[in-house]
Amino acid sequence: MKNHKSFEHIGILTSGGDTPGLNAAIRGLGKTATTGSAMQIIGFRDGFRGLMENRSVRLDDRMLSGILTLGGTILGTSRDKPHKMPMGGKFVDMTDVLVENYHKNHLDALVCLGGGGTLKNAYHLSRKGLNVITLPKTIDNDIVGTDVTFGFDTAMGIAVDAIDRLHSTASSHHRIIIVEIMGHKVGWLALGAGMAGGADAILIPEIPYTIEKLAESILERVSRGKRFSIVAVAEGAITLECARKIHSMEKELEKAEGDKRSSIKKQLKQLDSEFRGSTIQMAEKLQQITKLETRVTILGHLQRGGTPSAADRILATRLGTDTAEYIRNEQFGIMVGVDRDKTKAVSMEEVAGKINYVPPDHPWVISARNLGTSFGD
């Protein structure tokens, strides 16, 4: 039998955007790790900034009680990066300070709950010799190495509820209703919510669209006597023209060096900001072409808020409780991912910086197309 090291102090923080299920994961880890042991869970306030400023709270049984159903995070969060911390109007590499505070608190391990950015930051600390584990949370479901992320189910349910409610007003006024759903780089949320909500068209970043094709599909519905159309749009959906420009510039970037490389990066960033999130302009063009009254509803941060769904509570709890076992087994430098009915240890090195895009031939996409849903392509 393997002799396990005695772990006494486990740090935990939440980083990036708030997501339903964070408190369930904190509770799952905290209760499992401390039951029948002398282990202490130390929570750091406001993500990596809290570790840098050494602002912490002991997560005892009293602190962990009653948080399962709460949205947000009892620890607070921020998007600050260890190596790029805002300090006095400029960005400073504070990695050494975080490492120092890790040891000052006598931590045996640090658990970071977050999305893709958190994963990269956690991997950065892991390479500095710290025992780090991450848990995949994001409403975008865009993390590689896990079947699903916690927060996704809740956000999708909120978006579906919004689409359901918009059906009645769209029908009453013979309108096109466009619902903008979160998803800057990936379309899982818009795709899932659009399918479950019965959207007539779904636009996602992975499948570039043309306004002409979208308008054509809506007018075809009108010709069949349909009184309204619902369009689910990921905030990062882009036109075919934009996608081609980005692809061309990315090819240039591969060959460029020095100042030219910096210039292309700047142009790409500007192009990205101009074309992504232009739902209002797209709606105006659609109305001009179809001559149909068009309205836009932007869900925004509504999708992040509120109590987590039952599925997210169970998922986050499982990830939290299993993390305690990975710590006892001294498995670090990993993300705890989901593999069907089990969790699994995934090397952070393998998944940090990678994005889980929607494949164009994904079963959800195929099913939607079989229903006659337009993707504007």
N, C-alpha and C positions, 0 to 999 in steps of 0.2 A: 504493500500500500504506500502511496506517495505521501511524504510528510509535507504538509502545507505550511508555508510561512505564516506567522501571526500578523495579520493586518489590523492596525489600530486606528488609523486616521485616513479617511477617504474624503477627498474634496469633490465637490460637484458644482457645476455652473451651467447656466442656460445662455446661449448666445444667438445672435441674429434676430430675425423677426419672431414675435410671439406666435405660438401655435397651440391650438387645443390639444391637450394630452400631456403637456410638459409636467404639470403637477402630478398627474397619475404616474409618470415615469419616476419622478423624484420620490414619491411615496413608495413605489414598488421597490426601488433600490434601498431606500432608507429603512423600511420596515424589515426587509429580508436580511440586510446586512447586520442590523443591530439586534435582531431577535436571538437571544441565547448567547450573545457574545459581548466582548468589551469594545467592539468597534464603534467609533464615533464618525458621524457624517457631518462634514463642515461645508456649508453652502456659501458660495461667494456671490456677492451682490453685483448685478449688472454685468454679467459676462466676464470677459477677460480683463476689463477695466477694474472690476472688483478684486480680482486676484492681484493685479498690478498695484492697486491702492491698499491691498490687504484688508478689505472690508468683508467681514464674514459673520456667519451666524451658525450656531450649532443646531442641526436639525434633529431634535429629540422627538420622542413619541408625541408630545404635546403639539409641536410644530407640524408634524406630519398628519395629524388627525383632521378630518373634515376637508381635505384639499382635493380628494379624488374628482369631484364634480366641478371644480373651479376651472375656468378658462384662464388664459395667460400663464404667468409664472410667479410664484411667491418670492422668487429670488430676484426678479427684474432681469432685464436683458439689455444688450447694446450690440452694435455692429463693429465695435473697436477691435482692431487686430493687434496681436502682441508686437509685431515688427513694424507697425504703422499706426501708433497711438497718437491721437490728437493731443498736443501739449502746447499751450501758449500760442496758438495760431499756426502751428506747423506740425508735421508728422515726425514722430521720433520712434526709433527702435527700442522698445522697452522689454525685449525678450529676457535679458539678464535679470531684470527686476522680478519678472514673473517666476523665473527659475529660483531666484533667491527666496521669494515668499513661499513657494512650494515647499522648500526645505525648512524655512522658519516655522511653518505650521506642522512640520514632521509628517507630511503626507506620504502615504505609501502608494497612493494612486490618485489620479484626477479623472473624473468622468465629465465629459463635455456633451451637452445635449444641443444639437443644432443641425443646420443644413449643410450645403456644399461648402460655404465659406468657413463655417466652424470646423468642418472636417479638415480643410487645408491648414487652418491655424493650429488645430490639435496635432496634426502630423508634424508641423514645424516644431512644436514643443517636444514631441516624442523623439525627434532627431537630436534634441538637446539632452537626451538621457532621462526624461521623465516617464513615469509609468502612466500612460494615457489610454483611455477608452472613449469612444464616441457612440452616441445613439442617434439614429437617423430621424430627425423631425423636420418636416416641411410640408406645407399644403400643396406644393408644386409636384411632389412625388418624383423629383428629378435626380435622386441619388442612385448611383450605380452600386450593385452588390447586395441589394435587398429587394424583395418582391414588392414592398410597399413601405411608405413612411408614415409615421403617426402625425395626424393633423389633416391628412388628405381626405379621409372619409368625412370628417366634420365639415370641412370647407366645401366639398362637393355637395353634401346634403343641403347646405345653406344656399348654394347657387341653384340647385334643383328647385328648392322651395320658391326662390325668386322667379324662376322661369314659369313655374306653375301659376303663380299669382299674376304674372304678366300676360298669360294666355287670355284671360277674360277681357282685359282692356284692349288687347290687340284685336280680338274678335269683335268687340263692340264698336270700335272705331275704324275697322277695315285698314289697320295700320301694319307697317313693318316695325317690329320692335327689335332693336339690337341690344343685346345684353353683353357688356364687357366683363369678362371674368379674368382673374389673376392668372399670370403665366407669361413671364417676359421672354423666356427662352424656350420653354416647352409647353405642350398643349394638353397634358393629361387632364387637368381640371376642367377646361372648356370642353374637351372631348367627352369625358364622363358625364358631366352635368348636362351637356347638350343632348347626349343620347337618352339619359334618364328623364330629361325634361321634355323630350319630343321636339327638340329644335328642328327646324326645316333646313337650316344651313349651319355649318360649324366651320369656323376659320381658326386654324392653329399655325404656329410658327413653322412647323415641320412640313407643311403643305402650302406653299405660296399660292395665292389666289389672284385672279384678275376681277376687277369690278364688273366687267362686261359679263363674265361667266356667272357671277353671283346674281346680277340683275336678270340674266336670261333664265336662271332657275326659278326666280321669284315670279317673273312674268308668266312662265309656263304654269306655275301653280294657279295664278289668276285665271288663265285660260281654261283651267279645269274647275273653275267655280270656287276656289279657295278664297276665304274672306280675309285672311291675314297670313303673315309669315313671321316666325321667330328666328333670329340669327344669334347664335352663341359665338362670341368672338374672344379669343385669348388676347390679352393686352399686347402681346408681342407678335400677333399675326402680321405677316408682311405680304406685299404684292410680289408678283413674279418679277416685275421690273427691278424692284429693290433687291430681291434675292440674287438676281443675276449680277447686279452691281457689287454686292457684298462678296459674292463668289469670286468675281474677277479681281477685286482688290485683295482678297485673301491670297490668291495665287501670286500677286505681285509681292505681297508681304513675305512669302516664303523665300523669295530670291533677294529681297532688299536688305541693305545693311546700313548701319550708322544713322545719319540724319534722315535719309530717305525712308528708312524703316519707321522712325518716329513720326514722320509726316503722314505716312499711310495709316498708322495706328490712330492718329488724331482724326483723319478723314473718316475712317471706319466708325469711330465712336460718334462722330457728328452725324453720319449717315444713319447709324443705328437709332439715335435719338430722334431724328427727323421722321423716320418711317414707322418705327414701332410706337404703339400707343396713339395712333392717329385715327381712333375710332370715330370721333366727331366728323372729321373731314370725309372719311369713308361713307358715313351716313348721308352727308350732304350730296355727295356724288351719286349715291344709290337713289336718293329721292329725285334728283334731276333726271336720271335715266329712266326710272320706272314711272315717274309722275305719281307715286304713292306716298302718302304722309308717312314719314319715318321718324321714330323717336329712339333715343339712346338712354339706357340705364347702366350706370357704371357702379358695380357692386363694391369695388375697392376693398377697404379694410373690414367691411362687414363680414367678409369670408373668414377672417382670422379670429373673430371674437366669439364670445359666448361659451357655453358649456360643451365639453367634448361629447361626441356621439358614443354609444355603447361600444362600437367596434374600436374606436380610438382609445377608449379607456382600457379595454382588454389588451390591445396591442401594446400600448405604452407600459402597462403594468407588467406584461410578460417580458418586455425588453428590460425593464428595470430590475425585476426579480432575477432574471437570468444573468444580468451583469454582475450581481454579487458573486455568482458562482465562477464567472470568468476571472474575477479579481482573485478569488481564493485559489484558482488554478494557475495564477500568475501569467495570464494571457493578456499582454499589453501591446500597444501599437496596433490596436484593432478597432474596427467598427462592429457593433453587434447588429447583424442584419437578420432579415426574415427569409426563411427558405421553406415555403409551404407551411407545414404545421409546426416547424421548429425554428429556433434561432441558430445563428451560425457566426463564427468569428471570421471576419473579413479583414485582411491586411489593409491598413490605411494607405500604405504605399501603392497598392494596386488600384485604389478607387479615388484617392484625393485628386481633385481637379478635373474629374470626368463627369459627364452629364448624361443622364438617362433620358434620351429623346424618345418621342413617340415614333416607332417605325411606321413608314407609310403603308405597310402591309399588315399592321397589327390587327388581331381579330376584332377589336372595337371599331377600327376604321372600316374594315370589310363589312361588318354587320350594319354599320350606319349607311354605307353606300348601297347595300342590298335593300335598305328601307327607302332609298330614294333621297337620302340626305345629301345636300350639295356641300362640297368643300371648296367651291369656287375655282376649281382647277380644270 
